[in-house]
C-alpha cells in the first residue's frame, strides 16, 4: 500500500520547521534543510509504524 503525505516547511529564526497537514500534530525541525527532511521523515515513519501496530491488534 502507498499513499502521499504532504510536507510543508518554512524557515524561521532558528532553522527550518516542517509539518504534515494530513497528520495532525506531526511537526519537526532542523538547523538545515537536510536535517529537517531527515527529522520529518523519521516522524512520518514512526506514525506509519504506530498505525500499522494499531491495525494489527
Backbone as JSON, one array per atom type, in Angstrom:
{
  "sequence": "XXXXXXXXXXXXXXXXXXXXXXXXXXXXXXXXXXXXXXXXXXXXXXXXXXXXXXXXX",
  "N": [[0.85, -1.17, 0.0], [0.49, 2.25, -0.73], [0.78, 5.77, -0.17], [0.3, 9.32, -0.4], [1.82, 11.9, 1.38], [1.65, 15.15, 2.38], [4.15, 17.61, 2.93], [4.85, 20.53, 4.5], [7.02, 23.28, 4.75], [9.07, 25.77, 6.34], [11.31, 28.5, 6.78], [12.56, 29.64, 9.82], [13.51, 31.75, 12.61], [15.29, 30.06, 13.82], [16.09, 27.98, 12.23], [14.81, 25.51, 10.24], [11.43, 24.5, 9.91], [8.96, 21.92, 9.75], [5.84, 20.46, 8.78], [3.14, 18.08, 8.6], [0.2, 18.38, 7.05], [-1.83, 16.43, 6.83], [-1.35, 14.75, 8.94], [-2.19, 15.23, 11.91], [-0.65, 17.15, 14.33], [1.94, 16.36, 13.79], [5.01, 17.54, 13.66], [8.24, 18.87, 12.91], [11.72, 19.84, 13.07], [14.81, 21.42, 12.07], [18.28, 22.37, 11.94], [19.3, 22.7, 9.43], [18.16, 22.37, 5.99], [18.47, 19.72, 5.16], [18.68, 18.33, 7.62], [16.15, 18.89, 8.68], [14.53, 17.56, 6.78], [15.33, 14.88, 7.21], [14.45, 14.58, 9.86], [11.63, 14.99, 9.69], [10.95, 12.89, 8.03], [11.56, 10.74, 9.7], [9.63, 11.17, 11.68], [7.29, 10.73, 10.18], [7.68, 8.03, 9.47], [7.54, 6.86, 12.03], [4.89, 7.44, 12.65], [3.54, 5.91, 10.7], [4.42, 3.36, 11.45], [3.26, 3.19, 14.0], [0.56, 3.3, 13.3], [0.4, 0.91, 11.83], [0.94, -0.96, 13.84], [-1.31, -0.56, 15.43], [-3.34, -1.37, 13.7], [-2.83, -4.05, 13.55], [-3.73, -5.09, 15.92]],
  "CA": [[0.0, 0.0, 0.0], [1.24, 3.5, -0.74], [-0.03, 6.98, -0.06], [1.07, 10.56, -0.44], [1.69, 12.75, 2.56], [2.2, 16.48, 2.11], [5.02, 18.22, 3.94], [5.05, 21.97, 4.32], [8.12, 23.72, 5.59], [9.43, 27.18, 6.26], [12.48, 28.91, 7.55], [12.25, 30.55, 10.93], [14.7, 32.34, 13.19], [16.15, 29.04, 14.43], [16.43, 26.98, 11.23], [13.68, 25.14, 9.38], [10.41, 23.68, 10.55], [8.12, 21.23, 8.78], [4.69, 19.75, 9.33], [2.32, 17.32, 7.65], [-1.19, 18.76, 7.29], [-2.68, 15.25, 6.97], [-1.02, 14.06, 10.19], [-2.4, 16.23, 12.96], [0.31, 17.17, 15.41], [3.27, 15.91, 13.4], [5.89, 18.64, 13.31], [9.64, 18.61, 13.15], [12.55, 20.99, 12.75], [16.23, 21.14, 11.9], [19.12, 23.55, 11.71], [19.48, 22.81, 7.98], [17.08, 21.72, 5.25], [18.72, 18.28, 5.19], [18.32, 17.83, 8.95], [14.7, 18.98, 8.77], [13.97, 16.48, 5.97], [15.57, 13.62, 7.93], [13.62, 14.55, 11.06], [10.22, 14.82, 9.35], [10.82, 11.51, 7.52], [11.53, 9.87, 10.88], [8.33, 11.35, 12.3], [6.31, 10.05, 9.33], [7.91, 6.59, 9.64], [7.0, 6.48, 13.34], [3.44, 7.49, 12.53], [3.12, 4.73, 9.93], [4.67, 2.19, 12.31], [2.23, 3.2, 15.04], [-0.71, 2.92, 12.67], [0.49, -0.5, 11.49], [0.79, -1.71, 15.09], [-2.7, -0.43, 15.86], [-4.17, -2.16, 12.78], [-2.57, -5.46, 13.81], [-4.37, -5.5, 17.18]],
  "C": [[0.89, 1.24, 0.0], [0.26, 4.66, -0.63], [0.9, 8.19, -0.16], [0.78, 11.37, 0.8], [2.38, 14.07, 2.24], [3.09, 16.92, 3.27], [5.17, 19.69, 3.57], [6.17, 22.41, 5.24], [8.38, 25.21, 5.38], [10.68, 27.43, 7.09], [12.01, 29.84, 8.65], [13.56, 31.07, 11.51], [15.69, 31.34, 13.75], [16.61, 27.98, 13.44], [15.23, 26.76, 10.33], [12.7, 24.29, 10.17], [9.51, 23.1, 9.46], [6.94, 20.61, 9.51], [3.92, 19.07, 8.21], [0.86, 17.64, 7.92], [-2.11, 17.55, 7.51], [-2.47, 14.52, 8.3], [-1.05, 15.07, 11.33], [-1.36, 16.08, 14.07], [1.71, 16.71, 15.04], [4.06, 17.07, 12.83], [7.32, 18.2, 13.54], [10.43, 19.86, 12.78], [13.97, 20.52, 12.55], [16.99, 22.42, 11.67], [19.36, 23.78, 10.24], [18.29, 22.14, 7.29], [17.25, 20.21, 5.32], [18.32, 17.68, 6.54], [16.8, 17.85, 9.14], [14.04, 17.85, 8.0], [14.14, 15.13, 6.68], [14.64, 13.5, 9.13], [12.14, 14.33, 10.73], [9.98, 13.43, 8.76], [10.74, 10.52, 8.69], [10.17, 9.97, 11.58], [7.24, 10.63, 11.5], [6.45, 8.54, 9.47], [7.34, 6.1, 10.96], [5.48, 6.48, 13.33], [2.92, 6.24, 11.83], [3.3, 3.46, 10.75], [3.6, 2.08, 13.4], [0.89, 2.77, 14.48], [-0.73, 1.45, 12.31], [0.32, -1.36, 12.73], [-0.65, -1.7, 15.57], [-3.62, -1.32, 14.98], [-4.0, -3.66, 13.04], [-3.3, -5.96, 15.05], [-5.82, -5.82, 17.0]]
}
